[in-house]
Amino acid sequence: MAAVYIMRQTSLLIFLLCLSTMSLFGQTRTLTGNVTNSEDGTDLPGVNVVLKGTSTGVTTDASGAFKLAVPNQGGTLLFSSIGFQAQEVVIGNLSKVTIKLLPDTKQLSEVIITGYGTQAQKTLTGSIASVSGKSIENIPAPSSDQLLQGRAAGVQVSANSGTPGGGMQVRVRGTTSINGSSDPLYVVDGIPIQSNNLSGIGLGGSTTNPIADINPADIASMEILKDASATAIYGARAANGVVLITTKRGANKKAKISFGTYQGTQQLWRRPAVVDGPTFETLINEANVNNGQRPTYANPAGTTNSNWSERIFQDGALRNYDLSIAGGSEKVQYLVSANNFFQEAVVKGSDFKRTSGRVNLDFTPIDKVKVGTSVLFARSTRNLIRSDDNISGALSGAFFLPPNLPFYQADGSYTKFGTFENPIAAVENNNIKMNTNRFLANVYAQYDILPGLNLRSTFSLDYSNIQEDLYDNTFLNNGASRNGFGQSLNSRDNNWIQENVLTYQRSFGDHSINALVGTSMQESTFERTTATGEQFPSNDFTRIISAAVQRGTSEGTSWGISSLFGRIVYDYKSRYLATVNVRRDGSSRFGRDNRWGTFPSVAVGWLLSEESFMKDMSFLNVLKIRGSYGLTGNQSGITNFQSIGLWGGNLDDLGAPSGSSAYVDLPGTAPIQLANQDLKWETTTQTNVGLDLGIIKNRVKITADYYVKNTTDLLLAVPVPRTSGFNTLVQNYGAVQNKGFELGINADILKGDDRKIGWNVNFNIATNTNKLTKLAAPFTVYNRDIYRYEEGYSMYSFYLHEQTGVNPETGAPIWTDVNGDGKFDANVDRKIVGNANPKFFGGITNTLNFKGFDLMFFFQYSSGNKQLHWNRFFGEHGGTRNTNFMTSQLDRWQKSGDQTMIPKMSAENYAGNLRPSRFLEDGSYMRLKNISLGYTLPKPLLDKIHLSNLRIYVSGQNVLTFTKYTGLDPEMTGTASTNLTQGIEFFTMPQPKVYMAGLNVSF
């Protein structure tokens, strides 16, 4: 409550100070106006408007508008903006002006969205990558995060899974936390949104996607804030970078109606590499003989040959429809859009549907006052199957059910096989559904107190309601053991933010200042109700009310954060640049003494190309060096009440929360968490140096950055004496470093003056080295402890038994004796043999235009990363299991002298409890991620049919993949349910190849 009181009093003080300055101005009148680009009519923010001969001036706002107090007798206004030719206008008796600035090809003209504002790219001192709406408008994509893949240096975007509607893993300059999230902060139209995984049904690696509800067609631009100078304004939530998503808005133009659609099909680009029935029986017989046993199968050639994967894979459908209307007047600007999207998975039984609507409205009711809103409502439905990271799912069954078994028994029932699910039963009896209702809205009011001084107040709400229902009938293993099993979860997440920002912009002489101060209050509340049931009377009754055994639980939690922040951007002669940010955040998650954290940053830049001694270099348009240093934070590594001691009820016989039964059916409580009032923020300190270069009339633009990120005070579970009654206590103990280099090149190879021909190449490459620099003690995680976290090594290091080969005489595997005691001991002879982090990654995009035709092809690549093909662990088992083999088993040792990495068929060579390094493969790849060919009708023809635009196109995704990796998809990152794993394929649904055709029309 005290924090809320401070925020309110601060906001009131800011407002009163602004009012007190009004008396400083007199004998003037107000001149209003709007500045646009003369070429395309778009509004120009950040244009300097100065009364010539004085220091009085303002800067245009985001819609290109300005208000300036001018003398009653008039004067002359000077309009200037980087990337445009300066223009003078005599005021005379004018009360309103409309200015159209001509582009200056000798300068950088882009205006970049920053935290709480905009800035010309040429004067930026921070590291910000921008993905413009124009560069992605012709790329069909189910989700907005897919549009970031390979398009921004230092931003690594990989798919967790090919499951429709699932999340992507986005890493900006590496992974900075162990227990906490390493996902960036997403800010939509200036408002941070929730990015937690709200699903509670636990199906494996599939997860919710925080921006899956945002229609890609609504996006105007995306900016990725990378260094501390760019991110520190967001303080405690910005250690992992910030992704700013700006949606399209209306303009003072005639209403424009746009419609777009694409239809497509999806296919597997690679199928499971498993053997057929006769080969399976032959291999089993060979293992029997090598083990001194009689062959199991008498006639392998005549056996059943069931191709399980062919029965569950399909060509998935893809459909999308977009409709929007945008326009407005001087006082009202609007955009209304609707979207309907459907995507089937390449595995039967899984799909994703989204229906959404958006309203963006800006209204100027009276002079100096502007109000507006952005509202999104989306409803999505996902039909899910157990697949990713799940040994009891459809994919695991398709891989490893023996191919000599029939699909069905003689009585028509599904064939059963141990713990593996019959994949046909899994997809035909699937009954898992997730319905999500998302309401994302903000309203704002802006008051122009004085020319160049305005106050903006915003209130936003991000509300999600997720209903998850599961029923495993008796045809499935889980349902058969419980005579039917049902689960129903309803999760509600409510997040509100209130912010006040006072902005001041002023140009006087050679000096320009852009400053802001603000306050922010945020509260997030999460609630979930869960019901489970067993023992159903029949498979026709799937609701929990029908179960003979019913259980129910409910839970709820909340957290809040209050903030003060400020920024000053200083520009002297458009040559010497400086930016200072500071944010102070207070979080309810920490103890009283460490609740508040301060996150400052400072950056400087020098535009050498504006110096007189550089003017003779006519080929050089822009040369800028810049540097920044600052701090950001992360609070996601702990739960909402981690700093205090907790007691819990509903305990099992050992005194731990069970969630299902009380101690001998009697109520009771017990300690479940130790207090630690010393917990504080994870803090990331980042240093960045960069260079921006533009040559040959800016047809070639180069950006390079080198950075070092040190994250300290990692929130980790540290072992404590068992006399405390607990095994671990969360403490600030640990550190990780990320450092790397980024390079981006954008080149207009061909740029005809008549605009009938063009060829643009955009290339980026980045490196990132990750290393744990402080850790209390090494620890291992995941299935069979295959990852090891140890000081001096990188995160995602694989901890395996190193197999160097196979004895050519005996066919036995050769293992490394790690401790040098002369013998191999599986319990101690393990080592770190590689990690999942790439040595470098990036993308290259070619865009060609000739008359009405356009061709775009985009390659994404990653090199040097290791990928653990964990499916091989179950598919190269030496014949001691009865599960199917992967085709790699055919390269086994068979006779003396054979050179191979696959041991002979024998019980002694089955991996068992070992973690052989031969399953660790080179995960490098280059993928043709997008390719499209389109044709736009010429304007004379469009005029005849009364259209403003009509484009038809064909497009493809993941069309070609070049890799040595033998699994289903080298891009898979592994499980999405934890931050501790990356670079593993464990029955993960692959990404498909996609072929589409579509059209865009507007009038």
Secondary structure, 3 states (H helix, E strand, C coil): CHHHHHHHHHHHHHHHHHHHCHHHCCCEEEEEEEEEECCCCCECCCCEEEECCCCCEEECCCCCEEEEEEECCCCEEEEECCCECCEEEECCCCCEEEEEECECCCCCCCEEEECCEEEEHHHCCCCEEEEEHHHHCCCCCCCHHHHHCCCCCCEEEEECCCCCCCCEEEEECCCCCCCCCCCCEEEECCEECCCCCCCCCCCCCCCCCCCCCCCHHHEEEEEEECCHHHHHHHHHHCCCCEEEEEECCCCCCCCEEEEEEEEEEEECCCCCCECCHHHHHHHHHHHHHHCCCCCCCCCHHHCCCCCCHHHCECCEEEEEEEEEEEEECCCEEEEEEEEEEEEECCECCCEEEEEEEEEEEEEEEECCEEEEEEEEEEEEEEECCCCCCCCCCHHHHHHHCCCCCCCECCCCCECCECCECCHHHHHHCCCEEEEEEEEEEEEEEEEEEECCEEEEEEEEEEEEEEEEEEEECCCCHHHHCCCCEEEEEEEEEEEEEEEEEEEEEEEECCEEEEEEEEEEEEEEEEEEEEEEEECCCCCCCCCHHHCCEEEEEEEEEEEEEEEEEEEEEEEECCCEEEEEEEEEEEECCCCHHHCEEEEEEEEEEEEHHHCHHHCCCCCEEEEEEEEEEEEEEECCCCCCCCCCCEEEECECCCCCECCCCCECCECCEEEEECCCCCCCCEEEEEEEEEEEEEECCCCEEEEEEEEEEEEECCEEEEECCHHHCCCEEEEECCEEEEEEEEEEEEEEEEECCCCCEEEEEEEEEECCEEEEEECCCCEEECHHHCEEECCCCCCCEEEEECEEEECCCCCCEEECCCCCCCCCCCCCCCEEEEECCCCEEEEEEEEEEECCEEEEEEEEEEECCEEEECHHHHHCCCCCCCCCCEHHHHHECCCCCCCCCECCCCHHHCCCCCCEHHHEEECCEEEEEEEEEEEECCHHHHHHCCCCEEEEEEEEEEEEEEECCCCCCCCCCCCCCCCCCCCEECCCCCCCEEEEEEEEEEC
